[in-house]
Amino acid sequence: MHVPSQTYNHARNVLTLLLIAQGFLLVWASLQRLIAPQLIGFPYSPNILSLTHLITLGWASLICLAALYQLLPVLLQQPLAWRGMVDWSFGAFVVGSGLFSWAFSQAAAHWLISGAVLLSLGLLGILASYGRTLWVAQQWDVTTIGISLALTTLTIQLLIGIALVINRSMLVWPSLVAYGPLGHATLGVLGWFSTLTLALSYRLLPMFTLAHGYVCRWRWVAVLSMNFAAYATGLALWYQAPQWIMLSCVSLIVLSISAWLADVQTILKHRIRRHVESPIKLFVVAGAWLLICSGWAIAASLGWLSNSGVKQFQVLFMAAMQGWIGLAIMTMLHKIIPFLIWIARANNSKQHVPSTARELFWPQLSSISIISYGLGSGLAIIAVVINNVWLLRLGSGLIAASAMALLLNCWHGLRLEQSTKQIGMRL
């Protein structure tokens, strides 16, 4: 089977970006294992800032933006606007995010600024294309509006990040040094990653489970509450708001995730496929994990935890970023990447194409990859809570093993040879 060259080039570019992102994850896990003592005792050290930006920019944001590169034309049934610019913009974003993350550990202001300029230019090009595509399509539903809200938040994140970099050098606003990063990180986790994840799930979950005839009554509550909670919580942390305001913010997150889990249950009840695949199950587990994190945040707001405020925020950020967002990303990668490889093989006349995309991955290796990531991130979070360096190194090693397992599965999918079958495009 031969696919159109435009479709092939599009899928090839997305696959390349996702594999680069997995390389960033491997570097991040190795670095976290190396500087484990600093992560336990010095959450604001330069190396920790490198670590944080490596996972948020180099891995998670790159994957989310690359996923939209693939999904927006499919969801909207029209090509991306200014696609040539997007390809160059991704190159600038990849180089810039890597340089920016590395510069923190070196305390090199000139490299920090260079990286910030590169990733900003790349990100602005990507955001302009996605925004234009959504505006021209005028297909507004919970998914497209959720994507728009998430991209808007990412734009605001970019502006805040630039302000923080400038303030770091010039100290225009001293209070921003202490509390600015807390609001900045919260806005990213909730407003960008979480809003986008919830919005896309309302299209992807029915697609992957072949669900029909379902009605998601709480979809607007889930997406809008999460996005509003992001801004409210970010501002509350920035201005050190009273306890009742913090509790209200966390309550919004609980409302959002509870509504989303109720809709997910409805989707799964109306699925055609009898068996729910492991990635889908663990994707739902990731959402339930965020609900547990919200309970931890409530306990912190009420003063029930003995650790310092900075320590509590560090644990919550790790739990949300590595546990919820990280596990959600890993599960979806195991559904999206096989399809991209399937397209790549379909364009190569010398390679046989399996009847389904899922045949390109070893099921056992996929399970090992996802479970290893979940277990590793869980151990890393527990290690920070109990101040155990060796447990943190073990968790980081498991995350690195998870990244390697996924890359090995990708290699297997690209190299797989098997007899010719009737070709379909089922996931």
C-alpha positions, 0 to 999 in steps of 0.5 A: 500500500502506498500513502500520499507523499504529503501524508507520509512526510507529515507522519515522518516529521511527527515520528522524528519529533516524538523520538527526539522527545524520548531522547530528552526523556532519557537524558532527563532520567539520567540527569535526575539519577545523577543529581539525586542528592540535590533534588532531595535537599536543594529544589531551587539549585541550577541543576534542578532548574535544568531538570525541570525545563528538560522534562517540561519543554524538551519532553512533554511540551515537544510531545504535545506540540508534535501530537497536535501537528499530527492530530489537528489536520485529522480532527479538523479535516484540513491542512495546517496553515503555514506548514513550511514555517512549522517545520522550521519552527520545530527545529528552533524549538528543539534546539532552543529548549535543549540549550535553554535547559542546559544553560541553567546548570552552567549559570551561563546568562548568554546561553540562557538568553540564546536558548530562550530566543530560539525556543521563543521564536520556534514556539511563536511560529508553531502557535501562529500556525495552530491558532490560524488553523483553528480559526479558519476551521471554525469547528468549535466543540469541547476539544477544539476550544480546550486546545485553544485554551491550552495554547493560549495558556502556553502563550502566556507561559512563554511571556511569563518565562521571558519575564522570569529570565529577565528578572533573574538577571536584573531583579526588577521585581524581587518578589517574583524570584521567590514566588513567580516560579511556583505560579509559572509551574502550576500554570504550565501543569494545569493550564497547558498540559492538563487542559490539553490532555482532557480536551484531546481525550474526548476525541482520542478515547472514543477513537481508540476504544471504538465507542459509539452512542455515548453522551459526555454530560460533564465535558465542559465542566471538566475542561473549563474547570481545569483551565480556570483552576490553572489561572486561579491556583497560579495567582494564589501561589504567586500572591500567597493567598489565604487558605480558603482561596487555595482550598477553592482552587484545589476544589476546582481541580477535584471537580474537573477530574471527577467530571472527566472520570465520570465521562470516561466511564461513560465512553468505556461503557459504550465501546465496541471493543470487548477488551480495554487495552493496557495503555487505555487502562493506565491512562485512566489510572493517571487521571485518578492519580491527579485526584489523589494529588488533589487530596495531598494539596488539600492536606497541604493547604490545611496545614496537615503536613509537616514539611515546608511549603517549598518541599510540599510544592516540589512533591506536588509538582513531581506528582502532577508532572511525572505521575499524571502528565508523564503517565498520560503521555507514555500511554498515548505514545504507545497508541500514536507511534505505531500508527505513524510507523504504519504510515512510514512502512506503507510508503515503502514498497520494500517493506510488508505492512501488517494489517493493524498498527498495533502489530508493530509493537511487542505487547509485552515490551509496551507493557514493560515500558508503561509499567516501568515508567509508572513504577519509576515515577512513583518511586521517585515521588516517594523518595522525595517525600521520605528524603531517600537518595537511593530510592530516587536513583532507582526510580530514575533508572526505571524511567530511563528503562521505560524510555529505552523500551519504547525506543526499542519497540520503535526500532522493532516496528520500523524493522519488522518483516512479516508476510503480506496481509490485507492492509487496514488502518485500524488502531 
